[in-house]
Amino acid sequence: MNQLAGIRRMVLDVLKPHHPSIVEFSKKLSVLPGVSGVNLSLYEVDQQTETIKITIEGDDLDYEEIKQSIDDLGAVIHSIDEIVAGHKLVEEVETLQER
């Protein structure tokens, strides 16, 4: 029987207020079902907000649950920058045009 595998990695561009901190933010996301790891990187800070990149890995990640947690923290997803799905993680390969 061929079982479908779910989302294994997602990279999100997120706009958040200064509070909660990225430490608190990462703790909240790291305990969601299916999440095995979270990486948050701060990209830009202005007077009232911060732009962060969130990378989440796990087995069968639930985008709607992750989005709801981000919303509950007062943040908004600007874009979904990467999704990896299937039975294994596939790393992005640089093409000749990107060199």
C-alpha distances in whole Angstrom, upper triangle without the diagonal:
4,6,10,13,16,19,21,24,27,30,33,36,38,42,43,46,48,47,45,45,42,42,41,39,36,37,36,32,31,31,29,25,23,26,26,29,32,34,37,40,43,44,47,49,52,54,51,48,46,43,40,37,34,31,28,25,23,19,18,22,23,26,27,28,29,31,33,34,36,37,38,40,42,40,39,36,38,35,31,32,28,25,22,18,15,14,18,21,23,26,29,31,34,35,38,39,39,41
4,7,9,13,16,17,21,23,27,29,33,35,38,40,43,45,44,42,42,39,39,39,36,34,34,33,30,29,29,27,23,21,23,24,27,29,31,34,37,40,40,43,46,48,51,48,45,43,40,37,34,31,28,25,23,20,17,16,19,21,23,25,26,27,29,30,32,33,35,36,38,39,38,36,33,34,31,28,28,25,21,19,15,12,11,15,18,19,23,25,27,31,31,35,36,35,38
4,6,10,13,15,18,21,24,26,30,32,35,37,40,42,41,38,39,36,36,35,33,30,31,30,27,26,25,23,20,17,20,21,24,26,28,31,34,37,38,41,43,45,48,45,42,39,37,34,31,28,25,22,20,17,13,12,16,17,19,21,22,23,25,27,28,29,31,32,34,36,34,33,30,32,29,25,26,23,19,16,13,10,9,13,16,18,22,24,26,30,31,35,35,34,37
4,7,10,12,15,17,21,23,27,28,32,33,37,39,38,36,36,33,33,33,30,28,29,28,24,24,24,21,18,15,18,19,22,23,26,28,31,34,34,37,40,42,44,42,38,36,33,31,28,25,22,20,17,15,12,10,13,14,16,18,20,20,22,24,25,26,28,30,31,33,31,29,26,28,25,21,22,19,15,13,9,7,8,12,14,16,19,21,24,27,28,32,32,31,34
4,7,8,12,14,18,20,24,26,29,31,34,36,35,33,33,29,30,30,27,25,25,24,21,20,21,18,15,12,15,16,18,20,22,25,27,30,31,34,37,39,42,39,36,33,30,28,24,22,19,16,13,11,8,7,10,12,14,17,17,18,20,22,23,24,26,27,29,30,28,27,24,26,23,19,20,17,13,10,7,5,6,9,11,13,17,19,22,25,27,30,31,30,32
4,6,9,11,15,17,21,22,26,27,30,32,31,29,29,26,27,26,24,22,23,21,18,18,18,15,13,10,12,14,16,17,20,22,24,27,28,31,33,36,38,36,32,30,27,24,21,18,16,13,11,9,7,4,7,8,10,13,14,14,16,18,19,20,22,24,25,27,25,23,20,22,19,16,17,14,10,9,6,6,8,10,11,13,16,18,21,24,26,30,30,29,31
4,6,7,11,13,17,19,22,24,27,29,28,26,26,23,24,24,21,19,20,19,15,15,17,14,13,10,10,12,13,14,16,18,21,24,25,27,30,32,35,32,29,26,23,21,18,15,12,10,8,8,7,5,5,8,8,12,13,12,14,17,17,18,20,22,22,24,22,20,17,19,16,13,14,11,7,6,4,7,9,10,10,12,14,15,19,22,24,28,28,26,28
4,7,11,13,17,19,23,24,27,28,28,26,25,22,22,23,20,17,19,18,15,14,15,14,12,9,9,10,11,12,14,17,19,22,24,27,29,32,34,32,28,26,23,20,17,14,11,8,6,5,5,6,6,10,11,14,14,13,15,18,18,18,21,23,23,25,22,21,18,20,17,14,14,11,8,6,5,7,8,8,7,10,12,14,17,21,23,27,27,25,27
4,7,10,14,16,19,21,24,25,25,23,23,19,20,21,18,15,17,17,13,13,15,14,14,11,9,10,9,10,11,13,16,19,20,23,25,28,31,29,25,22,20,16,13,10,7,6,4,7,8,9,8,10,10,14,14,12,14,17,17,16,19,21,21,23,20,19,16,17,14,11,11,8,6,5,7,10,11,10,8,10,10,12,16,18,21,25,25,22,25
4,6,10,12,16,18,21,23,23,21,21,17,19,19,16,14,17,16,12,13,16,14,15,12,11,12,11,10,11,12,14,17,17,20,23,25,28,26,22,19,16,14,10,8,6,5,7,9,11,11,8,10,9,12,13,10,11,15,15,14,16,19,18,20,17,15,12,13,11,7,8,5,5,6,9,12,15,13,11,12,12,13,17,19,21,25,24,21,24
4,7,10,13,15,19,20,21,20,19,15,17,18,15,13,17,16,13,14,17,16,17,15,13,14,12,10,9,10,11,13,14,16,19,22,25,23,19,16,13,10,7,6,4,7,9,12,15,14,12,13,11,14,15,12,12,16,15,13,16,19,18,18,15,14,10,11,9,6,5,5,7,9,12,16,18,16,13,14,13,13,16,18,20,23,22,20,22
4,6,10,12,16,18,18,17,17,14,17,17,13,13,16,15,12,15,17,16,18,17,14,16,14,11,11,10,11,12,12,14,17,19,22,20,16,14,10,8,6,5,7,8,12,15,17,16,13,13,10,13,14,10,10,13,13,10,13,16,15,15,12,10,7,8,6,5,6,7,9,12,15,19,21,20,17,17,17,16,19,20,22,26,24,21,24
4,7,10,14,15,17,17,16,13,17,17,14,14,18,17,15,17,20,19,21,20,18,19,17,14,12,10,10,10,10,11,14,16,18,17,13,11,7,6,5,7,9,12,15,18,21,20,17,17,14,15,16,13,12,15,15,11,13,16,15,14,10,9,6,5,5,6,7,10,12,16,18,22,25,23,20,20,19,18,21,21,23,26,24,21,24
4,6,10,12,14,13,13,11,15,15,11,13,16,15,13,16,19,18,20,20,18,20,17,14,13,10,10,10,10,11,12,14,16,14,10,8,6,5,6,7,11,13,16,19,22,21,17,17,14,15,15,12,10,13,12,9,10,13,11,11,7,6,4,5,7,9,10,13,15,18,21,24,27,26,23,23,22,21,24,25,27,30,28,25,27
4,7,10,12,12,12,11,15,15,12,14,17,16,15,18,21,20,23,24,21,23,20,17,15,12,12,10,10,9,10,11,13,10,7,6,5,6,9,10,14,16,20,23,25,24,21,20,17,17,18,14,12,14,14,10,10,13,11,9,6,5,6,7,10,12,14,17,19,22,25,28,31,29,26,27,26,25,28,28,30,32,30,27,30
4,7,8,8,9,9,13,12,10,12,15,14,14,17,19,19,22,23,21,22,20,16,15,12,12,10,11,11,10,11,12,9,6,5,6,8,11,11,15,17,21,23,26,25,21,20,18,18,17,14,13,14,12,9,9,11,8,6,4,7,9,10,13,15,17,19,21,24,26,30,32,31,28,29,28,27,30,30,33,35,33,30,33
4,5,7,9,10,13,12,11,14,16,15,16,19,21,21,25,26,23,25,22,19,18,14,14,12,13,12,10,10,9,6,4,6,9,10,14,15,18,20,24,26,29,28,25,23,21,21,20,17,16,16,14,11,11,12,9,7,7,9,12,14,17,19,20,23,25,28,30,33,35,34,31,33,31,31,34,34,36,39,37,33,36
4,6,6,9,11,11,11,14,16,16,17,19,21,22,26,27,24,25,22,19,17,14,14,11,13,11,9,9,9,6,6,6,10,11,14,15,19,21,24,27,30,30,26,25,23,23,22,19,18,19,16,14,14,14,11,10,10,13,15,16,19,21,22,25,26,29,32,35,37,35,32,33,32,32,34,34,37,39,37,34,36
3,5,8,10,9,9,12,14,13,15,18,19,20,24,25,23,24,22,18,18,14,15,13,16,15,12,13,12,10,9,9,12,13,16,16,19,20,24,26,29,29,25,24,23,22,21,18,17,17,14,12,13,12,9,9,10,13,16,18,21,22,24,26,27,29,31,35,36,35,32,34,33,33,36,36,39,42,40,37,38
4,7,8,6,6,10,11,10,12,15,16,17,21,23,20,21,19,16,16,13,14,13,16,16,14,15,15,12,11,11,13,13,15,15,18,18,22,23,26,26,23,22,21,21,19,16,16,15,12,11,12,11,7,8,10,13,16,18,20,21,23,24,25,28,30,33,34,33,30,32,31,32,35,35,38,41,40,36,38
4,5,5,6,9,10,11,13,14,16,18,22,23,20,20,18,14,13,11,12,11,14,14,12,14,15,13,11,10,12,11,14,13,16,17,20,23,26,26,23,23,22,22,20,17,17,18,14,13,15,14,10,11,11,15,16,18,20,21,22,23,25,27,29,32,33,32,29,31,29,30,33,33,36,39,38,34,36
4,5,5,6,8,10,10,12,15,16,20,20,17,17,14,11,10,7,8,8,12,13,12,15,16,14,12,10,11,8,10,10,13,14,17,19,23,24,20,21,19,20,18,15,16,17,13,12,14,14,11,12,11,14,15,17,18,18,19,20,22,23,26,29,30,28,25,27,26,26,29,30,33,36,35,31,33
4,5,5,6,9,10,11,13,15,19,20,16,16,13,11,10,9,11,11,15,16,16,18,19,18,15,13,14,12,13,12,14,14,17,19,22,24,21,21,21,22,19,16,18,18,14,13,16,16,12,15,14,17,18,20,21,21,22,22,23,25,27,29,30,28,26,28,27,28,31,32,35,38,37,33,35
4,6,5,6,9,10,11,13,17,19,16,17,14,12,12,11,13,14,17,18,17,19,20,17,15,14,15,13,15,13,15,15,18,19,22,23,20,20,19,20,17,15,16,16,12,12,14,12,9,12,13,16,17,20,21,21,22,23,24,25,27,30,30,29,27,29,28,29,33,34,37,40,39,36,37
4,6,5,6,9,11,12,16,17,14,15,13,10,10,8,11,12,15,16,16,18,19,16,14,12,13,11,12,10,12,12,15,17,20,21,17,17,16,17,14,11,12,13,9,8,11,10,7,10,10,13,13,16,18,18,19,20,20,22,24,27,28,27,24,26,26,27,30,31,34,37,36,33,35
4,5,5,6,9,10,14,15,11,12,9,6,7,7,10,12,15,17,17,20,22,19,17,14,14,11,11,9,10,10,12,14,17,18,15,16,16,17,14,11,13,14,11,10,14,13,11,14,13,15,15,18,18,17,18,18,19,20,22,24,25,24,21,24,23,24,28,29,32,35,35,31,33
4,6,5,7,9,13,14,11,12,10,8,10,10,14,15,19,21,21,23,24,22,19,17,18,15,15,12,13,12,14,15,18,19,16,17,17,18,15,12,15,15,11,12,15,14,12,15,15,17,18,21,21,20,21,21,21,22,23,26,26,25,23,26,26,27,31,32,35,38,38,35,36
4,6,6,7,11,13,11,13,12,10,12,12,15,17,20,21,21,23,24,21,19,17,17,15,15,12,14,12,14,15,17,18,15,14,15,15,12,10,12,11,8,9,12,10,9,13,13,15,16,19,20,19,21,21,21,22,23,25,26,25,24,26,26,28,31,33,36,39,38,35,37
4,6,6,9,10,8,10,9,7,10,10,14,16,19,20,21,23,25,22,19,17,16,14,13,10,10,8,11,11,14,14,11,11,11,12,10,7,10,10,7,8,12,11,10,13,13,14,14,17,17,16,18,17,17,18,19,21,22,22,20,23,23,24,28,30,32,36,35,32,34
4,6,8,9,6,7,6,6,9,11,15,17,20,22,23,26,27,25,22,20,19,16,15,11,11,8,9,10,13,14,11,13,14,15,12,10,13,14,11,12,15,15,14,17,16,18,17,20,20,18,19,18,18,18,19,21,21,20,19,22,22,24,27,29,33,36,36,33,34
4,6,8,7,8,9,10,13,14,18,21,24,26,26,29,30,27,24,22,22,19,18,15,14,11,12,11,13,14,12,13,14,15,12,11,14,14,11,13,16,15,14,18,18,19,19,22,22,21,22,21,20,20,20,22,22,22,21,24,25,27,30,33,36,39,39,36,38
4,6,6,9,10,10,14,15,19,21,24,26,27,29,30,27,24,23,22,19,18,14,14,10,11,10,11,11,9,9,11,11,8,8,11,11,9,11,14,13,14,17,17,18,17,21,20,18,20,19,18,18,18,20,20,20,20,23,24,26,29,32,34,38,38,35,37
4,6,9,11,12,16,18,22,24,27,29,30,32,34,31,28,26,25,22,20,17,15,12,11,9,9,9,8,8,11,12,9,10,13,13,12,15,17,16,17,20,20,21,20,23,22,20,21,20,18,17,16,18,18,19,19,22,23,26,29,32,35,38,38,36,38
4,6,9,11,15,17,21,24,26,29,30,33,34,32,29,26,25,22,19,16,14,10,8,5,5,6,6,8,11,13,11,10,14,15,14,16,19,19,19,22,21,21,20,23,21,18,20,18,15,14,13,14,14,15,15,18,20,22,26,29,32,35,35,33,35
4,6,8,11,14,17,20,23,25,27,30,31,29,26,23,22,18,16,12,11,7,6,4,7,8,7,9,11,13,11,10,13,15,13,14,17,18,17,20,19,20,18,21,20,17,18,16,14,14,14,15,15,15,14,18,19,21,25,27,30,34,34,31,33
4,7,11,14,17,21,23,26,28,31,33,31,27,24,23,19,17,13,11,8,6,5,8,10,10,13,14,17,15,13,17,18,16,17,21,21,20,23,22,22,21,23,22,19,19,17,16,14,15,16,15,14,13,17,18,20,24,26,30,33,33,31,32
4,7,10,14,17,20,23,24,27,29,28,24,21,20,16,14,10,8,6,5,7,10,13,11,14,15,17,15,13,16,18,15,16,19,20,18,21,20,20,19,21,20,17,17,16,15,14,16,17,17,15,14,17,17,19,22,25,28,31,31,28,30
4,7,10,13,16,19,20,24,26,24,20,17,16,12,10,7,6,5,7,9,13,14,12,14,14,16,15,11,14,16,13,13,17,17,16,18,16,17,16,18,17,15,15,14,14,15,16,19,19,18,15,18,17,19,22,24,27,30,30,27,29
4,7,10,13,16,18,21,24,22,19,15,14,10,8,6,5,7,9,12,16,17,15,17,16,19,17,14,16,18,15,14,18,19,16,19,16,17,15,17,16,15,14,14,15,15,18,21,21,19,16,18,16,18,21,22,25,28,28,25,26
4,7,10,12,14,17,20,18,15,12,10,7,6,5,6,9,12,15,19,20,17,18,17,19,18,14,15,17,15,13,16,17,14,16,13,14,13,15,15,14,14,14,16,17,20,23,24,22,19,20,19,19,22,23,26,29,28,25,26
4,6,9,12,15,18,17,14,10,9,5,5,7,9,12,15,18,22,23,20,21,19,21,21,17,17,20,18,15,18,19,16,17,15,15,14,15,15,15,14,15,17,19,22,25,26,24,21,21,19,19,22,22,25,28,27,23,24
4,6,8,11,14,14,11,7,6,5,7,9,12,15,18,22,25,26,22,23,21,23,22,19,18,21,18,15,18,19,16,16,14,15,14,14,15,16,15,17,20,22,25,28,30,28,24,25,23,22,24,24,27,29,28,24,26
4,7,10,14,14,11,7,5,5,7,11,13,17,20,23,27,27,24,25,22,24,24,20,20,22,20,17,19,21,18,18,15,15,14,13,14,16,14,17,20,22,26,29,31,28,25,25,22,21,23,23,25,27,25,22,23
4,7,10,11,8,6,5,7,10,13,16,20,23,26,30,30,26,27,24,25,25,22,21,23,21,18,19,21,18,17,14,15,15,13,15,17,17,19,23,25,29,32,34,32,28,28,26,25,27,26,28,30,28,24,26
4,7,8,6,4,6,9,12,15,19,22,25,28,32,32,28,28,26,26,26,23,21,23,21,18,19,20,17,16,14,15,16,15,18,20,20,23,25,28,31,35,37,35,31,31,29,28,30,29,32,33,31,28,30
4,6,5,6,9,12,15,18,22,25,28,31,34,34,31,30,27,28,28,25,23,24,23,19,20,21,18,16,14,16,17,16,19,22,22,25,28,31,34,37,40,38,34,35,32,31,33,32,34,36,33,30,32
4,6,9,12,15,18,21,24,27,31,34,37,36,33,32,29,29,29,26,24,25,24,20,20,21,18,16,15,17,19,18,22,24,25,28,31,34,37,40,42,41,37,38,36,35,37,36,38,40,37,34,36
4,7,11,13,17,19,23,25,29,31,34,34,30,29,26,26,26,23,21,21,20,17,17,18,15,12,12,14,16,16,20,22,23,26,29,32,35,38,40,39,36,36,35,34,36,36,38,40,37,34,36
4,7,10,13,15,19,21,25,28,31,30,27,26,23,23,23,20,18,19,18,14,14,16,13,11,9,11,13,13,16,19,20,23,25,28,31,34,37,35,32,33,31,30,33,32,34,36,34,31,33
4,6,10,12,16,18,22,25,28,28,24,24,21,22,22,18,17,19,17,13,15,16,13,12,9,11,12,12,15,17,17,20,23,25,28,32,34,32,29,29,28,27,29,29,31,34,32,28,30
4,7,10,13,16,20,23,26,26,22,22,19,20,21,17,16,18,17,13,14,17,14,13,10,10,10,9,11,14,14,17,19,22,25,29,31,29,26,26,24,23,26,25,28,30,28,25,27
4,6,10,13,16,20,23,23,19,20,17,19,19,15,14,17,15,12,14,16,13,13,10,10,10,10,11,12,12,14,17,19,22,26,28,26,23,23,21,21,24,24,26,29,27,24,26
4,7,10,13,17,20,20,17,18,15,18,18,14,14,17,15,12,15,17,15,15,12,12,10,10,10,10,9,11,13,16,19,22,24,22,19,19,18,17,20,20,23,26,24,21,23
4,6,10,13,16,17,14,15,13,15,15,11,12,14,13,10,14,16,14,15,12,12,10,11,11,10,10,10,12,14,17,20,22,20,17,18,17,17,20,21,24,27,26,23,25
4,7,10,14,14,12,14,12,15,15,11,13,16,14,13,16,18,17,18,15,15,12,14,12,10,10,9,10,11,14,17,18,16,13,15,14,14,18,19,22,26,25,22,24
4,7,10,11,8,11,10,13,13,9,12,15,13,12,16,17,16,19,16,16,14,16,14,12,12,10,10,10,12,15,16,15,12,14,14,16,19,21,24,28,28,25,27
4,7,9,8,11,12,15,14,12,15,17,16,16,19,20,20,22,20,19,17,19,17,14,14,11,10,9,10,12,13,11,9,12,13,15,19,21,24,28,28,25,27
4,6,6,10,12,15,13,12,15,17,16,17,20,21,21,24,22,21,19,22,20,16,17,14,12,10,10,11,11,11,10,13,15,17,21,24,27,30,31,28,30
4,6,9,12,15,14,13,16,18,18,19,22,23,23,26,24,23,21,23,21,18,19,16,13,11,9,9,9,10,10,14,16,19,22,25,28,32,32,30,32
4,6,9,12,12,12,15,16,16,18,20,21,22,25,23,22,20,22,20,16,18,15,12,10,8,9,10,11,12,15,17,20,23,26,28,32,32,30,33
4,6,9,9,8,11,13,13,14,17,18,19,21,19,18,16,19,17,14,15,13,10,10,9,11,13,13,13,16,18,19,23,26,28,32,31,29,32
4,6,5,6,9,10,11,13,14,16,17,19,18,17,15,18,16,13,16,14,12,13,12,14,16,17,16,19,21,22,26,28,30,34,33,31,34
4,5,5,6,8,10,10,12,14,15,17,15,13,11,14,12,10,13,12,10,12,12,15,17,18,17,19,20,21,24,26,28,32,31,29,32
4,5,5,6,9,10,10,12,14,15,14,13,12,15,14,12,16,16,14,16,15,18,21,22,21,23,24,24,28,30,32,35,34,32,35
4,5,5,6,9,10,10,13,15,14,14,13,16,16,15,18,17,15,17,17,19,21,22,21,23,25,26,29,31,33,37,36,34,37
4,5,5,6,9,10,11,13,12,11,10,14,13,12,15,15,13,15,16,19,20,21,19,21,22,23,27,29,31,34,33,31,34
4,5,5,6,9,10,11,9,8,7,11,11,11,14,15,14,17,17,21,23,23,22,23,24,24,28,29,31,34,33,31,34
4,5,5,6,9,10,10,10,10,14,15,14,18,18,18,20,20,23,25,26,25,26,27,28,31,33,35,38,37,34,37
4,5,5,6,9,9,10,11,15,16,15,18,19,18,20,21,24,25,26,24,26,27,27,31,33,35,38,37,34,37
4,5,5,7,6,7,8,11,13,13,16,17,17,20,21,24,26,26,24,26,26,26,29,31,33,36,35,32,34
4,5,5,5,6,8,12,14,15,18,19,19,22,23,27,29,29,27,29,29,29,32,33,35,38,37,34,37
4,5,7,9,12,15,17,18,21,22,22,25,25,28,30,30,29,31,31,31,35,36,38,41,40,37,40
4,6,9,11,15,17,18,20,22,22,25,26,29,31,30,28,30,30,30,34,35,37,40,39,36,38
4,7,10,13,16,18,20,22,23,26,27,31,33,32,30,32,31,31,34,35,37,40,38,35,38
4,7,9,12,14,16,19,20,23,25,28,30,30,27,29,28,28,31,31,34,36,34,32,34
4,6,9,11,14,16,18,21,23,27,29,29,26,27,27,26,29,29,31,34,32,29,32
4,6,7,10,13,14,18,20,23,26,25,23,23,23,22,25,26,28,31,29,26,29
4,7,9,13,15,18,21,24,27,27,24,24,23,21,24,24,26,28,26,24,27
4,6,9,11,15,17,21,24,23,21,20,20,18,21,21,23,26,23,21,24
4,6,7,11,14,17,20,20,17,17,17,15,19,19,21,24,22,20,23
4,7,10,14,17,20,19,16,15,14,12,15,16,18,21,19,17,20
4,7,10,14,16,15,12,11,11,10,13,15,16,20,19,17,20
4,6,10,13,12,10,10,11,11,14,16,18,22,21,19,22
4,7,10,9,6,7,9,10,13,16,18,22,22,20,23
4,7,7,7,8,11,13,16,19,21,24,25,23,26
4,6,7,9,12,14,17,20,22,26,26,25,27
4,7,9,13,16,18,22,24,27,28,27,29
4,6,10,13,15,19,21,25,26,24,26
4,6,10,12,16,19,22,23,21,23
4,7,9,13,15,19,20,18,20
4,6,10,13,16,17,15,17
4,7,9,13,14,12,14
4,6,10,11,10,11
4,7,8,6,7
4,5,5,7
4,5,5
4,6
4
